[in-house]
């Protein structure tokens, strides 16, 4: 017995002609990505301490740390705290501060933090204090970019192995467009870009890839099922058949991330807002970007490729018979 879901985002058996608007989708996507790159080159990212250097201090309080009270106390003492969060036990806090122009200023900043910490939570002690230098930050930034590049190459290899090369190129180009738009979002919102944000972008890439593989998998199935259907109509059919699944999954992840964005505080809100934007962009691109690119690359090739793949000659002969 089959059960129908309680919520369906679109009616069954929809026949939306997505490919009729493919040029609008591609044009709008490349325009937004181009604008994002320009904004990135002009204004740059709001780099966190991980990438621009600064002071990192770990402290332990006698009782559970009152993080909101500490933030208020540091603001009253005119100490520009870049990040303040719990880690480990409720008594442990991590304090991040921007680097000062001189070593003496760095030492004075640490002394001010210790004094404010002791005044706000008596008995608190600093366990570790260190200055993250520019060279270390540059290495972290380079490694972060390398991680993004490797992930895109591995995704391209996986999709190429699982499908045909047209699918792999379409997925990677679309993911690059998704990433550039996400960077543009970070530039406009000035959300701090640190190692957590690198993890957010990698998560967005993984989610977006999964979304596109679902559509591509249905396209591949329909290529074998409807051997005389035009590729444009077949892609429209495949998107319509997976539309409820695509919207349902995206909505679930979006709603799960929304409370983190609204109530996650300084630690999680930036990550969550980037995820929300990435989910939206990834969902739209699966329909309006990845599919049109596949149509452009495969309109005169995929039918021939499917007909000559091992094991498909018999299927074609049987259909003819």
ChimeraX commands (.cxc) that place a marker at each C-alpha (Angstrom):
marker #1 position 0.00,0.00,0.00 radius 0.5
marker #1 position 1.35,3.41,-0.98 radius 0.5
marker #1 position 0.80,6.50,1.15 radius 0.5
marker #1 position 0.60,9.95,-0.33 radius 0.5
marker #1 position 2.55,12.68,1.46 radius 0.5
marker #1 position 0.52,15.17,3.45 radius 0.5
marker #1 position 2.16,18.13,1.73 radius 0.5
marker #1 position 2.88,18.41,-1.98 radius 0.5
marker #1 position 4.57,21.57,-3.22 radius 0.5
marker #1 position 3.27,21.22,-6.76 radius 0.5
marker #1 position 0.46,19.10,-8.25 radius 0.5
marker #1 position 1.22,15.65,-9.62 radius 0.5
marker #1 position 1.97,15.33,-13.34 radius 0.5
marker #1 position 3.00,18.95,-13.83 radius 0.5
marker #1 position 4.16,19.95,-17.30 radius 0.5
marker #1 position 6.06,23.19,-16.74 radius 0.5
marker #1 position 8.25,24.19,-19.69 radius 0.5
marker #1 position 11.41,25.13,-17.81 radius 0.5
marker #1 position 13.65,24.97,-20.86 radius 0.5
marker #1 position 11.58,27.67,-22.57 radius 0.5
marker #1 position 13.07,30.10,-20.04 radius 0.5
marker #1 position 16.59,28.65,-20.13 radius 0.5
marker #1 position 18.21,31.78,-21.59 radius 0.5
marker #1 position 16.71,33.94,-18.86 radius 0.5
marker #1 position 18.01,31.56,-16.22 radius 0.5
marker #1 position 21.51,31.32,-17.69 radius 0.5
marker #1 position 21.73,35.04,-18.40 radius 0.5
marker #1 position 20.56,36.00,-14.92 radius 0.5
marker #1 position 22.91,33.52,-13.29 radius 0.5
marker #1 position 26.01,34.67,-15.17 radius 0.5
marker #1 position 25.04,38.30,-14.52 radius 0.5
marker #1 position 24.73,37.72,-10.76 radius 0.5
marker #1 position 27.96,35.72,-10.64 radius 0.5
marker #1 position 29.78,38.43,-12.59 radius 0.5
marker #1 position 28.46,41.10,-10.22 radius 0.5
marker #1 position 29.55,38.95,-7.25 radius 0.5
marker #1 position 33.08,38.70,-8.62 radius 0.5
marker #1 position 33.23,42.48,-9.16 radius 0.5
marker #1 position 32.02,43.12,-5.60 radius 0.5
marker #1 position 34.57,40.63,-4.30 radius 0.5
marker #1 position 37.41,42.35,-6.15 radius 0.5
marker #1 position 36.33,45.83,-5.02 radius 0.5
marker #1 position 35.30,45.28,-1.41 radius 0.5
marker #1 position 36.73,41.87,-0.54 radius 0.5
marker #1 position 35.50,39.54,2.18 radius 0.5
marker #1 position 35.18,40.44,5.84 radius 0.5
marker #1 position 38.00,38.14,6.86 radius 0.5
marker #1 position 37.97,36.69,10.35 radius 0.5
marker #1 position 40.94,36.14,12.62 radius 0.5
marker #1 position 41.58,32.75,11.01 radius 0.5
marker #1 position 42.53,34.51,7.79 radius 0.5
marker #1 position 43.78,37.96,8.78 radius 0.5
marker #1 position 45.47,37.24,12.09 radius 0.5
marker #1 position 44.62,38.37,15.61 radius 0.5
marker #1 position 44.58,37.37,19.26 radius 0.5
marker #1 position 43.00,34.14,20.50 radius 0.5
marker #1 position 42.45,33.67,24.24 radius 0.5
marker #1 position 40.96,30.69,26.05 radius 0.5
marker #1 position 39.57,31.28,29.54 radius 0.5
marker #1 position 37.90,29.22,32.23 radius 0.5
marker #1 position 35.38,30.54,34.76 radius 0.5
marker #1 position 34.50,29.24,38.24 radius 0.5
marker #1 position 30.82,28.89,37.33 radius 0.5
marker #1 position 29.15,28.43,33.95 radius 0.5
marker #1 position 30.30,31.31,31.74 radius 0.5
marker #1 position 27.71,34.08,31.26 radius 0.5
marker #1 position 28.51,34.87,27.63 radius 0.5
marker #1 position 25.95,37.70,27.17 radius 0.5
marker #1 position 27.24,39.42,30.35 radius 0.5
marker #1 position 30.81,39.09,29.11 radius 0.5
marker #1 position 29.91,40.63,25.75 radius 0.5
marker #1 position 28.27,43.56,27.53 radius 0.5
marker #1 position 31.28,44.01,29.84 radius 0.5
marker #1 position 33.78,43.98,26.97 radius 0.5
marker #1 position 31.69,46.51,25.03 radius 0.5
marker #1 position 31.54,48.79,28.10 radius 0.5
marker #1 position 35.33,48.54,28.47 radius 0.5
marker #1 position 35.75,49.46,24.76 radius 0.5
marker #1 position 37.41,46.13,23.99 radius 0.5
marker #1 position 36.63,45.26,20.33 radius 0.5
marker #1 position 35.93,41.54,20.66 radius 0.5
marker #1 position 35.67,39.86,17.26 radius 0.5
marker #1 position 34.29,36.61,18.65 radius 0.5
marker #1 position 33.18,35.23,22.00 radius 0.5
marker #1 position 31.80,31.72,22.42 radius 0.5
marker #1 position 31.66,28.66,24.62 radius 0.5
marker #1 position 33.69,25.63,23.69 radius 0.5
marker #1 position 34.14,22.36,25.51 radius 0.5
marker #1 position 32.46,22.66,28.92 radius 0.5
marker #1 position 30.07,25.51,29.92 radius 0.5
marker #1 position 32.94,27.02,31.93 radius 0.5
marker #1 position 35.25,27.39,28.94 radius 0.5
marker #1 position 35.13,30.41,26.63 radius 0.5
marker #1 position 37.12,31.43,23.59 radius 0.5
marker #1 position 37.78,35.13,22.97 radius 0.5
marker #1 position 38.96,36.40,19.61 radius 0.5
marker #1 position 40.32,39.91,19.09 radius 0.5
marker #1 position 41.72,41.78,16.13 radius 0.5
marker #1 position 45.48,42.15,16.04 radius 0.5
marker #1 position 46.86,45.49,17.24 radius 0.5
marker #1 position 49.51,47.56,15.41 radius 0.5
marker #1 position 52.32,46.82,17.88 radius 0.5
marker #1 position 53.33,44.05,20.26 radius 0.5
marker #1 position 52.90,46.39,23.22 radius 0.5
marker #1 position 49.32,47.12,22.13 radius 0.5
marker #1 position 48.64,43.39,21.84 radius 0.5
marker #1 position 49.92,42.86,25.39 radius 0.5
marker #1 position 47.80,45.73,26.70 radius 0.5
marker #1 position 44.72,44.33,24.98 radius 0.5
marker #1 position 45.26,40.96,26.64 radius 0.5
marker #1 position 45.69,42.65,30.03 radius 0.5
marker #1 position 42.43,44.56,29.55 radius 0.5
marker #1 position 40.64,41.34,28.68 radius 0.5
marker #1 position 41.98,39.62,31.79 radius 0.5
marker #1 position 40.89,42.51,34.01 radius 0.5
marker #1 position 37.40,42.68,32.51 radius 0.5
marker #1 position 37.02,38.91,32.68 radius 0.5
marker #1 position 38.00,38.84,36.39 radius 0.5
marker #1 position 35.68,41.75,37.18 radius 0.5
marker #1 position 32.69,40.19,35.40 radius 0.5
marker #1 position 33.23,36.59,36.54 radius 0.5
marker #1 position 35.45,36.52,39.66 radius 0.5
marker #1 position 37.88,33.64,39.75 radius 0.5
marker #1 position 38.10,33.35,35.98 radius 0.5
marker #1 position 41.55,32.67,34.57 radius 0.5
marker #1 position 43.09,32.76,31.11 radius 0.5
marker #1 position 44.44,29.35,30.11 radius 0.5
marker #1 position 45.96,30.32,26.79 radius 0.5
marker #1 position 46.66,33.50,24.87 radius 0.5
marker #1 position 48.39,33.65,21.51 radius 0.5
marker #1 position 48.71,35.94,18.53 radius 0.5
marker #1 position 47.87,34.36,15.15 radius 0.5
marker #1 position 50.35,35.80,12.68 radius 0.5
marker #1 position 49.72,36.87,9.10 radius 0.5
marker #1 position 51.78,33.99,7.66 radius 0.5
marker #1 position 49.69,31.38,9.47 radius 0.5
marker #1 position 46.50,33.14,8.37 radius 0.5
marker #1 position 47.67,33.18,4.75 radius 0.5
marker #1 position 48.40,29.47,4.94 radius 0.5
marker #1 position 44.93,28.79,6.32 radius 0.5
marker #1 position 43.35,30.88,3.56 radius 0.5
marker #1 position 45.34,29.04,0.88 radius 0.5
marker #1 position 44.40,25.66,2.35 radius 0.5
marker #1 position 40.75,26.71,2.44 radius 0.5
marker #1 position 40.79,27.61,-1.26 radius 0.5
marker #1 position 42.61,24.35,-2.00 radius 0.5
marker #1 position 39.89,22.40,-0.19 radius 0.5
marker #1 position 37.22,24.09,-2.34 radius 0.5
marker #1 position 39.13,23.36,-5.56 radius 0.5
marker #1 position 39.71,19.70,-4.65 radius 0.5
marker #1 position 36.05,19.23,-3.77 radius 0.5
marker #1 position 34.97,20.57,-7.19 radius 0.5
marker #1 position 37.46,18.32,-9.01 radius 0.5
marker #1 position 36.32,15.24,-7.06 radius 0.5
marker #1 position 32.67,16.05,-7.78 radius 0.5
marker #1 position 33.45,16.40,-11.49 radius 0.5
marker #1 position 35.27,13.04,-11.49 radius 0.5
marker #1 position 32.40,11.33,-9.65 radius 0.5
marker #1 position 29.67,12.64,-11.95 radius 0.5
marker #1 position 31.78,11.94,-15.04 radius 0.5
marker #1 position 32.22,8.35,-13.85 radius 0.5
marker #1 position 28.54,7.93,-12.99 radius 0.5
marker #1 position 27.08,9.75,-16.02 radius 0.5
marker #1 position 28.54,11.16,-19.24 radius 0.5
marker #1 position 30.94,14.09,-19.50 radius 0.5
marker #1 position 28.14,16.54,-20.37 radius 0.5
marker #1 position 26.60,15.95,-16.95 radius 0.5
marker #1 position 29.95,16.47,-15.18 radius 0.5
marker #1 position 30.70,19.75,-16.96 radius 0.5
marker #1 position 27.18,21.02,-16.36 radius 0.5
marker #1 position 27.35,20.20,-12.63 radius 0.5
marker #1 position 30.77,21.78,-12.05 radius 0.5
marker #1 position 29.97,24.97,-14.01 radius 0.5
marker #1 position 26.73,25.31,-12.04 radius 0.5
marker #1 position 28.52,24.74,-8.73 radius 0.5
marker #1 position 31.08,27.42,-9.62 radius 0.5
marker #1 position 28.21,29.82,-10.30 radius 0.5
marker #1 position 26.63,28.85,-6.95 radius 0.5
marker #1 position 29.89,29.47,-5.08 radius 0.5
marker #1 position 30.51,32.86,-6.69 radius 0.5
marker #1 position 26.98,33.99,-5.79 radius 0.5
marker #1 position 27.52,32.81,-2.21 radius 0.5
marker #1 position 30.75,34.82,-2.04 radius 0.5
marker #1 position 28.84,37.83,-3.35 radius 0.5
marker #1 position 26.25,37.31,-0.60 radius 0.5
marker #1 position 29.04,37.26,2.01 radius 0.5
marker #1 position 30.55,40.45,0.57 radius 0.5
marker #1 position 27.21,42.30,0.64 radius 0.5
marker #1 position 26.17,41.11,4.12 radius 0.5
marker #1 position 29.72,41.46,5.56 radius 0.5
marker #1 position 29.34,38.16,7.39 radius 0.5
marker #1 position 32.72,37.23,8.79 radius 0.5
marker #1 position 34.58,34.80,6.56 radius 0.5
marker #1 position 36.54,32.27,8.60 radius 0.5
marker #1 position 37.15,28.52,8.66 radius 0.5
marker #1 position 33.53,27.97,9.71 radius 0.5
marker #1 position 32.42,29.74,6.53 radius 0.5
marker #1 position 34.69,27.50,4.45 radius 0.5
marker #1 position 32.86,24.55,6.03 radius 0.5
marker #1 position 29.54,26.22,5.13 radius 0.5
marker #1 position 30.55,26.59,1.47 radius 0.5
marker #1 position 31.70,22.96,1.32 radius 0.5
marker #1 position 28.36,21.92,2.83 radius 0.5
marker #1 position 26.50,24.00,0.24 radius 0.5
marker #1 position 28.53,22.36,-2.55 radius 0.5
marker #1 position 27.67,18.90,-1.20 radius 0.5
marker #1 position 23.97,19.69,-0.88 radius 0.5
marker #1 position 23.78,21.33,-4.30 radius 0.5
marker #1 position 25.59,18.38,-5.91 radius 0.5
marker #1 position 23.11,15.92,-4.40 radius 0.5
marker #1 position 20.22,18.03,-5.69 radius 0.5
marker #1 position 21.62,18.05,-9.21 radius 0.5
marker #1 position 22.40,14.33,-9.21 radius 0.5
marker #1 position 18.72,13.59,-8.50 radius 0.5
marker #1 position 17.64,15.54,-11.59 radius 0.5
marker #1 position 20.46,14.13,-13.71 radius 0.5
marker #1 position 19.64,10.58,-12.64 radius 0.5
marker #1 position 16.05,11.00,-13.81 radius 0.5
marker #1 position 17.30,12.45,-17.11 radius 0.5
marker #1 position 19.48,9.39,-17.61 radius 0.5
marker #1 position 16.58,7.04,-16.85 radius 0.5
marker #1 position 14.31,8.89,-19.26 radius 0.5
marker #1 position 16.97,8.83,-21.99 radius 0.5
marker #1 position 16.63,5.07,-21.95 radius 0.5
marker #1 position 12.85,5.11,-21.56 radius 0.5
marker #1 position 11.89,7.69,-24.19 radius 0.5
marker #1 position 14.25,7.11,-27.09 radius 0.5
marker #1 position 12.45,9.35,-29.58 radius 0.5
marker #1 position 11.65,12.29,-27.30 radius 0.5
marker #1 position 13.53,15.52,-27.95 radius 0.5
marker #1 position 16.14,16.21,-25.29 radius 0.5
marker #1 position 14.55,19.57,-24.46 radius 0.5
marker #1 position 11.19,17.93,-23.74 radius 0.5
marker #1 position 12.85,15.05,-21.91 radius 0.5
marker #1 position 14.70,17.41,-19.55 radius 0.5
marker #1 position 11.46,19.29,-18.85 radius 0.5
marker #1 position 9.76,15.98,-18.08 radius 0.5
marker #1 position 12.60,14.90,-15.76 radius 0.5
marker #1 position 12.51,18.16,-13.80 radius 0.5
marker #1 position 8.74,17.95,-13.43 radius 0.5
marker #1 position 8.96,14.38,-12.20 radius 0.5
marker #1 position 11.50,15.28,-9.50 radius 0.5
marker #1 position 10.09,18.71,-8.64 radius 0.5
marker #1 position 8.24,17.67,-5.49 radius 0.5
marker #1 position 11.30,15.84,-4.21 radius 0.5
marker #1 position 13.58,18.80,-4.97 radius 0.5
marker #1 position 11.32,21.36,-3.28 radius 0.5
marker #1 position 10.53,19.08,-0.35 radius 0.5
marker #1 position 14.18,18.37,0.47 radius 0.5
marker #1 position 15.18,22.01,0.07 radius 0.5
marker #1 position 12.32,23.20,2.29 radius 0.5
marker #1 position 13.22,20.69,4.99 radius 0.5
marker #1 position 16.88,21.74,5.12 radius 0.5
marker #1 position 15.89,25.42,4.87 radius 0.5
marker #1 position 13.48,25.17,7.81 radius 0.5
marker #1 position 16.05,23.24,9.85 radius 0.5
marker #1 position 18.65,25.97,9.29 radius 0.5
marker #1 position 16.32,28.93,9.85 radius 0.5
marker #1 position 16.22,28.70,13.70 radius 0.5
marker #1 position 20.05,28.63,13.74 radius 0.5
marker #1 position 20.12,31.81,11.68 radius 0.5
marker #1 position 17.57,33.57,13.89 radius 0.5
marker #1 position 18.58,32.30,17.34 radius 0.5
marker #1 position 22.00,30.68,16.92 radius 0.5
marker #1 position 23.86,33.71,18.20 radius 0.5
marker #1 position 27.23,34.94,17.07 radius 0.5
marker #1 position 28.69,31.45,16.80 radius 0.5
marker #1 position 26.21,29.87,14.38 radius 0.5
marker #1 position 24.21,32.65,12.75 radius 0.5
marker #1 position 26.74,33.44,10.00 radius 0.5
marker #1 position 27.05,29.76,9.08 radius 0.5
marker #1 position 23.26,29.38,9.03 radius 0.5
marker #1 position 22.59,32.48,6.89 radius 0.5
marker #1 position 25.15,31.30,4.35 radius 0.5
marker #1 position 23.45,27.87,4.35 radius 0.5
marker #1 position 20.02,29.41,3.79 radius 0.5
marker #1 position 21.28,31.41,0.83 radius 0.5
marker #1 position 23.16,28.41,-0.56 radius 0.5
marker #1 position 20.11,26.14,-0.31 radius 0.5
marker #1 position 17.98,28.65,-2.21 radius 0.5
marker #1 position 20.60,29.22,-4.90 radius 0.5
marker #1 position 21.35,25.50,-5.20 radius 0.5
marker #1 position 17.69,24.61,-5.64 radius 0.5
marker #1 position 17.11,27.23,-8.32 radius 0.5
marker #1 position 20.32,26.32,-10.15 radius 0.5
marker #1 position 19.41,22.62,-10.28 radius 0.5
marker #1 position 16.37,23.56,-12.35 radius 0.5
marker #1 position 17.32,26.71,-14.24 radius 0.5
marker #1 position 21.11,26.42,-14.65 radius 0.5
marker #1 position 22.34,22.80,-14.55 radius 0.5
marker #1 position 19.57,21.53,-16.82 radius 0.5
marker #1 position 19.98,24.23,-19.52 radius 0.5
marker #1 position 23.76,23.66,-19.59 radius 0.5
marker #1 position 23.12,19.94,-20.04 radius 0.5
marker #1 position 20.76,20.75,-22.91 radius 0.5
marker #1 position 23.35,22.97,-24.61 radius 0.5
marker #1 position 26.14,20.39,-24.27 radius 0.5
marker #1 position 24.15,17.25,-25.00 radius 0.5
marker #1 position 21.50,18.17,-27.54 radius 0.5
marker #1 position 23.35,16.45,-30.40 radius 0.5
marker #1 position 25.44,14.00,-28.36 radius 0.5
marker #1 position 23.55,12.33,-25.53 radius 0.5
marker #1 position 21.24,10.33,-27.78 radius 0.5
marker #1 position 24.22,8.92,-29.65 radius 0.5
marker #1 position 26.07,8.27,-26.36 radius 0.5
marker #1 position 23.11,6.39,-24.88 radius 0.5
marker #1 position 22.64,4.31,-28.00 radius 0.5
marker #1 position 26.26,3.14,-27.97 radius 0.5
marker #1 position 26.69,2.46,-24.25 radius 0.5
marker #1 position 27.28,-1.25,-23.43 radius 0.5
marker #1 position 24.10,-3.19,-22.85 radius 0.5
marker #1 position 21.85,-0.66,-24.56 radius 0.5
marker #1 position 21.99,-2.06,-28.09 radius 0.5
marker #1 position 19.67,-4.89,-27.11 radius 0.5
marker #1 position 17.23,-2.50,-25.51 radius 0.5
marker #1 position 17.13,-0.38,-28.64 radius 0.5
marker #1 position 16.71,-3.45,-30.82 radius 0.5
marker #1 position 13.93,-4.76,-28.62 radius 0.5
marker #1 position 12.12,-1.43,-28.82 radius 0.5
marker #1 position 12.44,-1.47,-32.60 radius 0.5
marker #1 position 11.10,-5.02,-32.75 radius 0.5
marker link #1:1,2 radius 0.2
marker link #1:2,3 radius 0.2
marker link #1:3,4 radius 0.2
marker link #1:4,5 radius 0.2
marker link #1:5,6 radius 0.2
marker link #1:6,7 radius 0.2
marker link #1:7,8 radius 0.2
marker link #1:8,9 radius 0.2
marker link #1:9,10 radius 0.2
marker link #1:10,11 radius 0.2
marker link #1:11,12 radius 0.2
marker link #1:12,13 radius 0.2
marker link #1:13,14 radius 0.2
marker link #1:14,15 radius 0.2
marker link #1:15,16 radius 0.2
marker link #1:16,17 radius 0.2
marker link #1:17,18 radius 0.2
marker link #1:18,19 radius 0.2
marker link #1:19,20 radius 0.2
marker link #1:20,21 radius 0.2
marker link #1:21,22 radius 0.2
marker link #1:22,23 radius 0.2
marker link #1:23,24 radius 0.2
marker link #1:24,25 radius 0.2
marker link #1:25,26 radius 0.2
marker link #1:26,27 radius 0.2
marker link #1:27,28 radius 0.2
marker link #1:28,29 radius 0.2
marker link #1:29,30 radius 0.2
marker link #1:30,31 radius 0.2
marker link #1:31,32 radius 0.2
marker link #1:32,33 radius 0.2
marker link #1:33,34 radius 0.2
marker link #1:34,35 radius 0.2
marker link #1:35,36 radius 0.2
marker link #1:36,37 radius 0.2
marker link #1:37,38 radius 0.2
marker link #1:38,39 radius 0.2
marker link #1:39,40 radius 0.2
marker link #1:40,41 radius 0.2
marker link #1:41,42 radius 0.2
marker link #1:42,43 radius 0.2
marker link #1:43,44 radius 0.2
marker link #1:44,45 radius 0.2
marker link #1:45,46 radius 0.2
marker link #1:46,47 radius 0.2
marker link #1:47,48 radius 0.2
marker link #1:48,49 radius 0.2
marker link #1:49,50 radius 0.2
marker link #1:50,51 radius 0.2
marker link #1:51,52 radius 0.2
marker link #1:52,53 radius 0.2
marker link #1:53,54 radius 0.2
marker link #1:54,55 radius 0.2
marker link #1:55,56 radius 0.2
marker link #1:56,57 radius 0.2
marker link #1:57,58 radius 0.2
marker link #1:58,59 radius 0.2
marker link #1:59,60 radius 0.2
marker link #1:60,61 radius 0.2
marker link #1:61,62 radius 0.2
marker link #1:62,63 radius 0.2
marker link #1:63,64 radius 0.2
marker link #1:64,65 radius 0.2
marker link #1:65,66 radius 0.2
marker link #1:66,67 radius 0.2
marker link #1:67,68 radius 0.2
marker link #1:68,69 radius 0.2
marker link #1:69,70 radius 0.2
marker link #1:70,71 radius 0.2
marker link #1:71,72 radius 0.2
marker link #1:72,73 radius 0.2
marker link #1:73,74 radius 0.2
marker link #1:74,75 radius 0.2
marker link #1:75,76 radius 0.2
marker link #1:76,77 radius 0.2
marker link #1:77,78 radius 0.2
marker link #1:78,79 radius 0.2
marker link #1:79,80 radius 0.2
marker link #1:80,81 radius 0.2
marker link #1:81,82 radius 0.2
marker link #1:82,83 radius 0.2
marker link #1:83,84 radius 0.2
marker link #1:84,85 radius 0.2
marker link #1:85,86 radius 0.2
marker link #1:86,87 radius 0.2
marker link #1:87,88 radius 0.2
marker link #1:88,89 radius 0.2
marker link #1:89,90 radius 0.2
marker link #1:90,91 radius 0.2
marker link #1:91,92 radius 0.2
marker link #1:92,93 radius 0.2
marker link #1:93,94 radius 0.2
marker link #1:94,95 radius 0.2
marker link #1:95,96 radius 0.2
marker link #1:96,97 radius 0.2
marker link #1:97,98 radius 0.2
marker link #1:98,99 radius 0.2
marker link #1:99,100 radius 0.2
marker link #1:100,101 radius 0.2
marker link #1:101,102 radius 0.2
marker link #1:102,103 radius 0.2
marker link #1:103,104 radius 0.2
marker link #1:104,105 radius 0.2
marker link #1:105,106 radius 0.2
marker link #1:106,107 radius 0.2
marker link #1:107,108 radius 0.2
marker link #1:108,109 radius 0.2
marker link #1:109,110 radius 0.2
marker link #1:110,111 radius 0.2
marker link #1:111,112 radius 0.2
marker link #1:112,113 radius 0.2
marker link #1:113,114 radius 0.2
marker link #1:114,115 radius 0.2
marker link #1:115,116 radius 0.2
marker link #1:116,117 radius 0.2
marker link #1:117,118 radius 0.2
marker link #1:118,119 radius 0.2
marker link #1:119,120 radius 0.2
marker link #1:120,121 radius 0.2
marker link #1:121,122 radius 0.2
marker link #1:122,123 radius 0.2
marker link #1:123,124 radius 0.2
marker link #1:124,125 radius 0.2
marker link #1:125,126 radius 0.2
marker link #1:126,127 radius 0.2
marker link #1:127,128 radius 0.2
marker link #1:128,129 radius 0.2
marker link #1:129,130 radius 0.2
marker link #1:130,131 radius 0.2
marker link #1:131,132 radius 0.2
marker link #1:132,133 radius 0.2
marker link #1:133,134 radius 0.2
marker link #1:134,135 radius 0.2
marker link #1:135,136 radius 0.2
marker link #1:136,137 radius 0.2
marker link #1:137,138 radius 0.2
marker link #1:138,139 radius 0.2
marker link #1:139,140 radius 0.2
marker link #1:140,141 radius 0.2
marker link #1:141,142 radius 0.2
marker link #1:142,143 radius 0.2
marker link #1:143,144 radius 0.2
marker link #1:144,145 radius 0.2
marker link #1:145,146 radius 0.2
marker link #1:146,147 radius 0.2
marker link #1:147,148 radius 0.2
marker link #1:148,149 radius 0.2
marker link #1:149,150 radius 0.2
marker link #1:150,151 radius 0.2
marker link #1:151,152 radius 0.2
marker link #1:152,153 radius 0.2
marker link #1:153,154 radius 0.2
marker link #1:154,155 radius 0.2
marker link #1:155,156 radius 0.2
marker link #1:156,157 radius 0.2
marker link #1:157,158 radius 0.2
marker link #1:158,159 radius 0.2
marker link #1:159,160 radius 0.2
marker link #1:160,161 radius 0.2
marker link #1:161,162 radius 0.2
marker link #1:162,163 radius 0.2
marker link #1:163,164 radius 0.2
marker link #1:164,165 radius 0.2
marker link #1:165,166 radius 0.2
marker link #1:166,167 radius 0.2
marker link #1:167,168 radius 0.2
marker link #1:168,169 radius 0.2
marker link #1:169,170 radius 0.2
marker link #1:170,171 radius 0.2
marker link #1:171,172 radius 0.2
marker link #1:172,173 radius 0.2
marker link #1:173,174 radius 0.2
marker link #1:174,175 radius 0.2
marker link #1:175,176 radius 0.2
marker link #1:176,177 radius 0.2
marker link #1:177,178 radius 0.2
marker link #1:178,179 radius 0.2
marker link #1:179,180 radius 0.2
marker link #1:180,181 radius 0.2
marker link #1:181,182 radius 0.2
marker link #1:182,183 radius 0.2
marker link #1:183,184 radius 0.2
marker link #1:184,185 radius 0.2
marker link #1:185,186 radius 0.2
marker link #1:186,187 radius 0.2
marker link #1:187,188 radius 0.2
marker link #1:188,189 radius 0.2
marker link #1:189,190 radius 0.2
marker link #1:190,191 radius 0.2
marker link #1:191,192 radius 0.2
marker link #1:192,193 radius 0.2
marker link #1:193,194 radius 0.2
marker link #1:194,195 radius 0.2
marker link #1:195,196 radius 0.2
marker link #1:196,197 radius 0.2
marker link #1:197,198 radius 0.2
marker link #1:198,199 radius 0.2
marker link #1:199,200 radius 0.2
marker link #1:200,201 radius 0.2
marker link #1:201,202 radius 0.2
marker link #1:202,203 radius 0.2
marker link #1:203,204 radius 0.2
marker link #1:204,205 radius 0.2
marker link #1:205,206 radius 0.2
marker link #1:206,207 radius 0.2
marker link #1:207,208 radius 0.2
marker link #1:208,209 radius 0.2
marker link #1:209,210 radius 0.2
marker link #1:210,211 radius 0.2
marker link #1:211,212 radius 0.2
marker link #1:212,213 radius 0.2
marker link #1:213,214 radius 0.2
marker link #1:214,215 radius 0.2
marker link #1:215,216 radius 0.2
marker link #1:216,217 radius 0.2
marker link #1:217,218 radius 0.2
marker link #1:218,219 radius 0.2
marker link #1:219,220 radius 0.2
marker link #1:220,221 radius 0.2
marker link #1:221,222 radius 0.2
marker link #1:222,223 radius 0.2
marker link #1:223,224 radius 0.2
marker link #1:224,225 radius 0.2
marker link #1:225,226 radius 0.2
marker link #1:226,227 radius 0.2
marker link #1:227,228 radius 0.2
marker link #1:228,229 radius 0.2
marker link #1:229,230 radius 0.2
marker link #1:230,231 radius 0.2
marker link #1:231,232 radius 0.2
marker link #1:232,233 radius 0.2
marker link #1:233,234 radius 0.2
marker link #1:234,235 radius 0.2
marker link #1:235,236 radius 0.2
marker link #1:236,237 radius 0.2
marker link #1:237,238 radius 0.2
marker link #1:238,239 radius 0.2
marker link #1:239,240 radius 0.2
marker link #1:240,241 radius 0.2
marker link #1:241,242 radius 0.2
marker link #1:242,243 radius 0.2
marker link #1:243,244 radius 0.2
marker link #1:244,245 radius 0.2
marker link #1:245,246 radius 0.2
marker link #1:246,247 radius 0.2
marker link #1:247,248 radius 0.2
marker link #1:248,249 radius 0.2
marker link #1:249,250 radius 0.2
marker link #1:250,251 radius 0.2
marker link #1:251,252 radius 0.2
marker link #1:252,253 radius 0.2
marker link #1:253,254 radius 0.2
marker link #1:254,255 radius 0.2
marker link #1:255,256 radius 0.2
marker link #1:256,257 radius 0.2
marker link #1:257,258 radius 0.2
marker link #1:258,259 radius 0.2
marker link #1:259,260 radius 0.2
marker link #1:260,261 radius 0.2
marker link #1:261,262 radius 0.2
marker link #1:262,263 radius 0.2
marker link #1:263,264 radius 0.2
marker link #1:264,265 radius 0.2
marker link #1:265,266 radius 0.2
marker link #1:266,267 radius 0.2
marker link #1:267,268 radius 0.2
marker link #1:268,269 radius 0.2
marker link #1:269,270 radius 0.2
marker link #1:270,271 radius 0.2
marker link #1:271,272 radius 0.2
marker link #1:272,273 radius 0.2
marker link #1:273,274 radius 0.2
marker link #1:274,275 radius 0.2
marker link #1:275,276 radius 0.2
marker link #1:276,277 radius 0.2
marker link #1:277,278 radius 0.2
marker link #1:278,279 radius 0.2
marker link #1:279,280 radius 0.2
marker link #1:280,281 radius 0.2
marker link #1:281,282 radius 0.2
marker link #1:282,283 radius 0.2
marker link #1:283,284 radius 0.2
marker link #1:284,285 radius 0.2
marker link #1:285,286 radius 0.2
marker link #1:286,287 radius 0.2
marker link #1:287,288 radius 0.2
marker link #1:288,289 radius 0.2
marker link #1:289,290 radius 0.2
marker link #1:290,291 radius 0.2
marker link #1:291,292 radius 0.2
marker link #1:292,293 radius 0.2
marker link #1:293,294 radius 0.2
marker link #1:294,295 radius 0.2
marker link #1:295,296 radius 0.2
marker link #1:296,297 radius 0.2
marker link #1:297,298 radius 0.2
marker link #1:298,299 radius 0.2
marker link #1:299,300 radius 0.2
marker link #1:300,301 radius 0.2
marker link #1:301,302 radius 0.2
marker link #1:302,303 radius 0.2
marker link #1:303,304 radius 0.2
marker link #1:304,305 radius 0.2
marker link #1:305,306 radius 0.2
marker link #1:306,307 radius 0.2
marker link #1:307,308 radius 0.2
marker link #1:308,309 radius 0.2
marker link #1:309,310 radius 0.2
marker link #1:310,311 radius 0.2
marker link #1:311,312 radius 0.2
marker link #1:312,313 radius 0.2
marker link #1:313,314 radius 0.2
marker link #1:314,315 radius 0.2
marker link #1:315,316 radius 0.2
marker link #1:316,317 radius 0.2
marker link #1:317,318 radius 0.2
marker link #1:318,319 radius 0.2
marker link #1:319,320 radius 0.2
marker link #1:320,321 radius 0.2
view
